Amino acid sequence: MEAYSFPSLITRMSQHKEVKLVTTHQLMAMKQRQEKISMLTAYDFSMAKILDGAGVDVLLVGDSASNVMAGHETTLPITLDQMIYHAQSVVRAVKRAFVVVDMPFGSYQGNSSVALQSAIRIMKESGGHGVKLEGGAEIKDSIIRILTAGIPVMGHLGLTPQSIYKFGTYTVRAKEEAEAQKLIEDARLLQEIGCFGLVLEKIPAVLAKQVAEELTIPVIGIGAGPDVDGQVLVVHDMLGLSKGFEPRFLRRYAELHDVMTDAVSRYVEDVKSRSFPTKEEGY
């Protein structure tokens, strides 16, 4: 097991037998044997327990919690304290999956000392297994500083939601040659300085394939086509808990919004009609 593994990685085991834990080493091995990596977001204990039990390899405590949990329009408002809270809840549920925690906007840009302090807080207070940062060469110093503390880092290129006001749109990135070339250079840089993996969001599939084939570290895509080493989705989107978000890359595996609305409506009806609870459902 890697030197930078943390106690929670060692102690996560089932009641009856030891669980084969997902580590950065295991993720690298999965890429080498061409086994696709599954990754989903998680923000709370109950959902994380389900996802981990279902066999998801990597759980991302995403700053998308700002959107799906807190109702903000962007990921920018969520704080470091809030991210740590969500990560704590997820880690308590996990027995197998590797838990990556997004570093929120403002916790690493521009000051590598602040970046290191933020990453250390995430690891110490949440028990997470690694952190994820958005950007390439412009945050090189922050990534290097975090890595020197023995903290695993995952990169994130392409559409980087924390830069939404810079881009002005959530459209596909790196369609033009100059931006595509910069993305390739940034991907090489992130691998060179020691990132254990990389997320590519909403870029042309042919470009994502090129990056995944060139890099030796795992490349996880979201809206980046099938020729990467794994896929990630926001769990609320793939389960159909959210409505009105229909990007091309999203496949819904359930329609839980409708299921839950129906269940709650029937509960309200039963309470109003006095058919719940019955005498048998009391003491």
C-alpha positions in Angstrom: 0.0 0.0 0.0 1.3 3.5 -0.8 3.3 5.4 1.8 0.7 8.2 1.7 -2.2 5.9 2.6 -4.2 7.1 5.6 -5.6 5.0 8.5 -9.1 4.9 7.1 -7.8 3.0 4.1 -6.3 0.4 6.3 -9.3 0.0 8.7 -12.1 -0.2 6.1 -13.2 -3.8 6.2 -16.5 -5.7 6.2 -17.8 -7.5 9.3 -17.1 -10.9 7.9 -14.1 -10.5 5.6 -11.5 -8.0 4.5 -12.5 -5.9 1.5 -10.1 -5.3 -1.3 -9.7 -1.5 -1.0 -9.5 0.7 -4.0 -6.3 2.7 -3.9 -4.3 4.8 -6.3 -2.2 1.7 -7.0 -5.3 -0.3 -7.8 -6.6 2.5 -10.1 -3.4 2.5 -12.0 -3.5 -1.3 -12.3 -7.1 -1.1 -13.6 -5.9 1.2 -16.4 -3.0 -1.1 -17.3 -5.3 -4.1 -17.6 -7.9 -1.9 -19.5 -10.6 -2.4 -16.8 -12.9 0.6 -16.9 -13.2 2.7 -13.7 -16.6 3.7 -12.3 -16.9 7.0 -10.5 -19.9 8.8 -9.1 -20.4 11.8 -6.8 -21.6 11.4 -3.2 -22.4 13.9 -0.6 -24.0 12.1 2.4 -23.8 8.9 4.4 -26.9 7.1 3.1 -26.2 7.6 -0.6 -22.5 6.8 -0.2 -23.3 3.5 1.6 -25.5 2.5 -1.4 -23.0 3.5 -4.0 -20.1 1.8 -2.2 -22.1 -1.4 -1.7 -23.0 -1.4 -5.4 -19.3 -1.5 -6.3 -18.5 2.0 -7.4 -14.7 2.3 -7.6 -14.3 6.0 -6.8 -16.6 8.3 -4.9 -16.2 12.0 -5.6 -17.3 14.4 -2.9 -17.9 17.0 -5.6 -18.3 20.7 -5.2 -21.4 20.1 -7.2 -22.9 19.8 -3.7 -23.2 23.5 -4.1 -25.8 22.9 -6.8 -27.6 19.7 -5.9 -27.5 19.9 -2.1 -27.5 23.6 -1.4 -29.4 25.0 -4.5 -26.8 27.4 -5.7 -26.5 28.2 -9.4 -22.8 27.6 -9.5 -20.2 25.6 -7.6 -18.4 28.8 -6.4 -20.3 29.5 -3.1 -19.6 26.2 -1.3 -17.0 26.6 1.5 -14.1 24.4 2.7 -16.0 23.7 5.9 -19.0 22.6 4.0 -16.9 20.3 1.7 -15.3 18.8 4.8 -18.7 18.1 6.3 -19.9 16.3 3.2 -16.7 14.4 3.0 -16.9 13.2 6.6 -20.4 11.9 5.9 -19.3 10.0 2.9 -16.2 8.5 4.4 -18.2 7.1 7.4 -20.2 5.0 4.9 -17.4 3.7 2.7 -15.8 0.2 3.1 -14.2 -0.2 -0.4 -14.3 2.9 -2.7 -11.5 5.5 -3.0 -12.9 8.8 -1.8 -11.7 12.0 -3.6 -12.7 15.4 -2.3 -13.0 18.5 -4.4 -11.1 21.5 -3.2 -13.6 24.4 -3.4 -13.1 27.7 -5.2 -10.7 29.9 -3.3 -9.0 27.2 -1.3 -6.0 26.7 -3.6 -5.9 29.3 -6.4 -3.0 31.7 -6.2 -1.4 30.7 -2.9 0.3 27.4 -2.5 0.5 27.7 1.2 -3.2 28.2 1.5 -3.7 25.3 -0.9 -1.6 23.0 1.4 -3.4 24.1 4.5 -6.8 23.5 2.8 -5.7 20.0 1.6 -4.4 19.0 5.0 -7.6 20.1 6.6 -9.6 18.0 4.2 -7.5 14.9 4.8 -7.2 15.3 8.6 -10.8 16.3 9.3 -12.7 14.2 6.8 -10.6 11.0 6.4 -10.8 11.4 2.6 -8.2 9.6 0.5 -7.3 12.3 -2.0 -8.2 15.7 -3.3 -9.2 17.1 -6.8 -8.2 20.5 -8.2 -9.4 22.2 -11.4 -6.7 23.6 -13.7 -3.3 23.0 -15.2 -0.1 25.0 -15.3 -1.7 28.0 -13.5 -2.1 25.9 -10.3 1.1 23.9 -10.7 2.7 25.3 -7.5 -0.3 24.5 -5.4 -0.4 20.9 -6.7 3.3 20.4 -6.1 3.0 21.8 -2.5 0.1 19.4 -1.8 1.9 16.4 -3.2 5.0 17.1 -1.1 2.8 16.5 2.0 2.0 13.0 0.7 -1.6 13.8 -0.3 -2.8 12.2 -3.5 -4.1 14.7 -6.1 -6.4 14.2 -9.1 -6.4 16.8 -11.8 -9.4 18.3 -13.7 -9.2 19.8 -17.2 -11.6 20.8 -20.0 -14.8 22.4 -18.7 -13.8 23.5 -15.2 -17.0 24.8 -13.5 -15.2 26.9 -10.9 -14.1 29.1 -13.9 -17.6 29.5 -15.3 -17.5 33.3 -15.2 -14.3 33.2 -17.2 -15.8 30.9 -19.8 -19.3 32.5 -19.7 -20.9 29.2 -20.8 -21.0 25.5 -20.0 -20.4 24.6 -23.7 -17.8 22.0 -24.9 -14.3 23.1 -24.3 -11.0 22.6 -26.4 -12.7 22.5 -29.8 -10.2 25.0 -31.1 -6.6 23.9 -31.8 -5.0 26.3 -29.4 -7.1 25.3 -26.5 -6.8 21.7 -27.3 -3.0 21.9 -27.4 -3.0 23.7 -24.1 -5.1 20.9 -22.6 -2.7 18.3 -23.9 0.2 20.2 -22.4 -1.6 20.6 -19.1 -2.4 16.9 -19.0 1.2 16.0 -19.5 2.2 18.4 -16.8 -0.2 17.1 -14.3 1.1 13.6 -14.8 4.7 14.7 -14.7 4.4 16.5 -11.4 2.7 13.5 -9.8 -1.1 13.5 -10.1 -2.6 10.0 -9.7 -5.4 10.6 -12.1 -7.3 13.2 -14.3 -10.9 14.1 -15.0 -11.7 15.5 -18.5 -15.0 17.3 -18.6 -17.0 18.1 -21.7 -14.3 18.0 -24.4 -14.3 16.4 -27.9 -14.1 12.6 -27.7 -11.2 12.4 -30.1 -9.1 14.7 -27.9 -10.0 12.8 -24.8 -9.0 9.5 -26.5 -5.6 11.1 -27.4 -5.0 12.2 -23.9 -6.0 8.8 -22.3 -3.8 6.9 -24.7 -0.8 9.1 -24.1 -1.0 9.3 -20.3 -0.1 6.4 -18.0 -2.4 7.7 -15.2 -6.1 7.0 -15.3 -8.2 9.5 -17.2 -11.9 9.7 -16.2 -14.4 11.4 -18.5 -17.6 13.2 -18.2 -19.0 14.2 -21.6 -15.6 13.1 -23.0 -16.6 10.0 -25.0 -16.1 6.3 -24.4 -12.3 6.0 -25.1 -11.1 7.1 -21.7 -10.3 4.9 -18.7 -13.5 5.5 -16.8 -16.6 7.6 -16.4 -18.1 9.9 -13.8 -21.5 11.4 -13.4 -23.4 13.4 -10.8 -25.4 10.8 -8.9 -28.5 13.0 -8.7 -28.5 13.2 -12.5 -28.0 9.6 -13.3 -30.6 8.5 -10.8 -33.2 11.0 -12.1 -33.4 12.9 -8.9 -32.9 16.2 -10.7 -35.2 17.6 -13.4 -34.5 19.9 -16.3 -30.8 18.9 -16.8 -30.5 17.0 -20.1 -27.0 17.1 -21.5 -26.0 14.7 -24.3 -23.6 12.8 -22.0 -26.1 12.0 -19.3 -27.7 8.6 -19.2 -30.5 8.3 -16.6 -30.6 4.9 -14.9 -33.7 5.6 -12.9 -36.4 8.2 -12.5 -36.3 8.6 -8.7 -37.9 12.1 -8.8 -41.1 10.5 -10.1 -40.9 7.5 -7.7 -40.3 9.7 -4.7 -43.0 12.2 -5.6 -45.5 9.4 -6.0 -44.5 7.9 -2.6 -44.7 11.2 -0.7 -48.0 12.1 -2.4 -49.5 8.7 -1.3 -48.2 9.3 2.2 -49.8 12.7 2.4 -53.1 11.2 1.1 -53.0 8.4 3.7 -52.4 10.9 6.6 -55.2 13.2 5.4 -57.6 10.3 5.0 -56.6 8.9 8.4 -55.7 5.5 6.8 -52.2 5.9 8.2 -51.4 4.7 10.8 -53.6 1.8 11.4 -54.1 0.2 14.8 -51.6 -2.5 13.7 -49.0 0.2 13.1 -49.2 1.5 16.6 -48.2 0.3 20.1 
